[in-house]
Amino acid sequence: MFVVTGATGNVGRTLVGLLAEEGLPVTAVARRVTEADVPPGVRAVAADLGDVASLRPALAGADVLFLLVAGEDPEGVIAAAGEAGVRKVVLLSSQGAGTRPGAYPHAVRFEEAVRGSGLSWTVLRSGGMASNAYAWAEPVRLSRTAEAPFGDVGLPFVDPADVAAVAAAVLREDGHDGATYVLTGPEATTPRDRAAAIAAALGEPVRFAEQTREAAHAQMAQVMPLPVVEGTLAILGEPTPDERSVSPDVERVLGRPARPFAAWAERNAAAFR
């Protein structure tokens, strides 16, 4: 049994679909999930990574676990997985856990728990995801405007569908034990570039407006812990050479190049219309 946490998110939803298409037994786990939210034949279990006891029914009969960095007790989650018979854990972490561990202590703690679990494990460190552009959906729909700080700083944002495809391969296949993969897109794009790609997908102009760092900080602080806000802004504004670099790991695992941001924009243009 493959257990996928975060099963209704940008990565998890696609991952559940990929595993189900291959006829594999899948349990989809999210705080709010029902059978109507998942493909036919997939078991849906509502549970919260912040409540280890709620996870135990979802883990019953599990062999392999796809785990998000969420909740405050990674050691408890891993212990419950081991007790349920899970033999392999694939953790979706953040690139920042490697490049800026002080700004991402939560991700670092999850990685340490997985590595020390005694189970087979693989860590996927995702760079910024193309789906972060959904934050522009409403302003683009209403006024054809996209706002972001650091408009001309480029980063290789990764398509969440590629993250899901890598996760599916690592969950299914042998040969990835003890590996840490950094997942990025095939090229660096700036916020200005990404706004232009959305405009091209819509076939209409989209105006890019550059935010100040202060305005971006205030906006992010409404939904993120302050250390994560500071770390994210540092990556967006002053990325390290590693954060700017294109990783070969998507192609290494999948045998094909990572998808560009423009492809994500074309697939998801309806969200911005």
N, C-alpha and C positions, 0 to 999 in steps of 0.2 A: 504493500500500500504506500502510495506517495502522498504525503501530507504537505499542503501548500498553505502557509500563512500569508496574510495580506492578499487573499484570493480575489478581492474585488478591486485591487489597485491597478495602476498602469502596467506594472510588471506581472503581478500575480494573476490577473484575469487572462492575459495572453498565455502565461505558463500553464494554467489549468487547461486551457483549450488545446495547447500543443500536446500535452500528455494524454488528454482524453481522445484526441484524434488518433493516437496510436493504440487505443484500446487498453491503456494502462489503468489500473484501479487508482482513483484519486479521491482524496478528501480535501475539500475546499474550506478553509478556515478564515473567518473575518468576524469582526464584532457584530456586524449585521449582514448576514447572508442567509438565503433560503434556496430551496431547490430551483426556484424560478430564476435565480441569478447565475446558474452554472449550466454547463452542457448536460444533456441527458446522460444518465448513468453515473454522474459525479455525485458523491455524498457531500452534503453541505452541513457544516457544524458551526454554529455561532459560538465564538469563544474570544477571549481577550488575552493577549500576551502579557498584559499587566496582572492577570489573575491566573496563576499556574493551575489552580484546582479546576478552572473552567476548561483548561486544555486537555485534561486527562481523557475525557470521552473522545476527543478528536484524535488523540494519539493511539487509541486502542487498535492493535493490529498493524501499526505502522512499521515500515522498514526504512523509509527514507524521508527526511524532513527538510523542507525549504523554509528557512527562518529569516525573518526580518529583524532589524535592530529596533526593537520596540518593547516597552515595559521596563521595569526596574530590577528584574531578577533573572538575568541570563543564566546564572548557575542553577536556579530552580527549574527553569525551562529545560535546560540540558539534562538535569537529573531526571525529570519526569519523562523525557524522551528515552533516556537509557532504560528506565524502569519499564517502559512500554515495549521495549524490544527494538527501538530504532538503532540501526547500525551505521547510518551515514547521515551527516548534516551538511547542507549547503547554506552558507550564510551570505545574505545580501548586505554588504557593508558599504562604506563610503571611501572614496579615494583619499579623503581628508584624514582618515585614520592612519594612513601611511605618511602623508605629506605634512600634516598639522595635527599630530596626536593630542596636543594640549587643547586644541579647539574642539576636538571630537572625542572626549573621554568616554562617552556612552558607547560609541562604536568600538573603541579600543577594548573596553571591558567585555563586550560581546565576543569580539575576536579571541580574546584571551580565554574566555570560558569555553568556546568551541575547540580551540587548540589543545586545551587541557582536559578535554572530556573523556579521552580514551576511545572515542568513536572515530570512524573515518570522517574526514572533514575536507571541505574546500571553501575558501573565502572568495567571494566576488566583490571587488572594490569598484563600485560604479563611480564614474565621473558625473558631472552635471547632466541631467537628462533632458532630452528635447521636449518632453512633456511639461517641463517648467514653463514653457511658453503658453500653456493654458492660462496662466495668470493674465495674459493679454487678451483672452477671448472676449470678455465683456467690453473693454475699451475699444477693441478693434471692431466689434459688432456695432457699437453705439456711435463711435466717432472716427473709425479708421485711424486710430492712434495707438502706438505702442511705446511705453515708457520703461526705461531701465537705466541704471548707472553704468559708467565705464563703457560708453557706446562703441569704442574702437579697440577694446581689449578682446582678443580672440581666445576661445577655449574649444576643445574638441568634444562638444556635447554628444552624448550617446543616445541612440534611439532605444526607448524602453523595450521595444519588440526584440531588439538584438540582445538586450540583457536577459529577456525571457528565453530566447533561443539558446543562449549559452547555458543558462540555468537548466533548461530541459536536457541538454546534452550531458552536462556534468551529473545531473541526477540519474540519468539512465546508464551512463557509460562507466567502465572502469578506467583507471589510468589518471585520475585527477586528484587522488588522495594526497593531502598535504600541500596542495597548490594554492597560491594566492594570485588571482587574475585581476588585472586592472582593465576595466572596460571603458573604452572611449569611442567616439565617432571617428571617421576616416580623415577629418580635417578640422582645423580650428576655424570657428566662425565667430564673428562679433555680434553683439546685440543688434547692431545696425544691419548686419548681414541677415540675421534671422528674421527681422521685421521685413526685409526685402523679399525673403523667400516666402513668407506668408502672403505678401502682396502678390507675388507671382502666382501662388497657388489659387488666390482669389480672383486674379485677373483685374484687380483694382489697386490703386495706390494706397499705401499705409504710411502715415507720417511717423517717423521715429523721433521721440522727444527724450533727451538725456536728463535723467534725474541727478540731483546732487547725492553725494554719499549720505548726507544727513537725512534726506527725504527717504532714501531707500532703507536706511537703518530703522527709521520710525515705522515704516510699512512692514518690514520683516519682523520687527519686535512684537507685533500683534499676534504672530502665529508661531514664533520660534523662540527657544531659550536664548538669552543674550550671548552666551559663549558661541552658540552655533551661528547667530547673526554676525558676530565679529569674524568668525572663521570664514563664513560664506562670502562676506564682503571682501575679506583679504584675498580669497581665491579669485573672485570676480575682478578685483581692481589691480592686484599685484600678484599674479600667479607665479609660482615657482617654475623653473624649467620643466620639472616632472609634470606639473599640472597643465602646462602648455603642450606637452608632447602627445603625439598619437601613439597609443599602445597597440602592439600587434596581437593582443590576446583574443579579441573577438575573431579575427581571421584564423588564428592558431587553433581555436576550439571548433569553429564552424566550417573552416575550409573555404570561406568566402569573405570578401571585404565587408566591413561594417557599412551600414546604410548612412548616407548623408542627411543632414538636417532637412534639406529641400524635399527629400522623399517622405520624411515624417510630415512635413507641412502639407504636401499634396494629399496624403492619406487622411489627414485630419482637418482639411479645409472647412468642412461643414461646421466645425466648432466656432469658426471665426466669421461666418457669413451673417 
